[in-house]
């Protein structure tokens, strides 16, 4: 009968070493899996945010200068509303960009980013209940479902002409049934006369302005880094109220840079893309090239030892805050300025 023997010291050391190596290998696999999950989560977040931002801004850019079935590029808007500079609604003011703003700006936007300003007719409209003579200072409408108030700027248009006036008294008969919108000459209208006779197929819209910008959200990452977000502020022009409080559309939008497609020879074709500072006449702007720089809100998305990427202004920069960054580019036609 053989005597039982235990493991030798060398055998034990070999076994322990193999166990440690196996544990390290398993740990590396788990850490690698977690890092991969962080990368995938960050990439998914950025891509989804980019899709939403491009869709939202793109819709509003395409609607800039909306005046109904007519196009603002081929229709001269007759503005009798006062003060005229309050509305200033034309193909030269439908879309304007502030380039590389200073830290001191009206929207508290992040310095160096761009601000996008849009004007357009509202989504909702009401119809005229019957033809109106140009000299009439009153318009009968089917109802006031839009909720027009005294002082509002109103756009009346058909497929050939457009006028902007200001309501001079509280609409009579507001609610269901016909209502009367008065636009008498005086302190709020330079004239009570419209440019033409509008028939019953004409439509009335409110006028709206929208502003898109990048602002510090006040939120931070898990490592304490500031998070920028995309915001929008808007109002119905002439409603008596200020711009709406800035509404956060998306967090994690670090920068917004815009170039404008300009027609330099009046052939209704885009000849070049330039920064806002190089636009000589905003009526010549037919499209917008939008660059959005997004980053993850998780500071463990990538290796924090340093990553190099090309930012929204085309510069190669190095960052080491652990956030994934991507730049997304899209071009939108201002369809209400196209033939």
Secondary structure, 3 states (H helix, E strand, C coil): CCCCCCCCHHHHHHHHHHHHHHHHHHHHHHHHHHHHHHHHHHHHHHHHHHHHHHHHHHHHHHHCCCCCCCCCCCCCEEECECCHHHHCCCCCCCEEEECCCCCCCCCCCCCCCCEEEEEEEEEEEEEECCCECCCCCEEEECCCCCCCCCCCEEEEECCCCEEEEECCCCCECCCCCCEEEECCCCCCECCCCCCCCECCCCEEEEEEEEEEEEEEEEEECCCCCEEEEEEEEEEECCCCCCCCCCEEEEECEEEEEEEEEECCCCCCCCCEEECHHHCCCHHHEEEEEEEEEEECCCCCCCCCCCEEEECCCCCEEEECCCCCEEEEEEEEECHHHCC
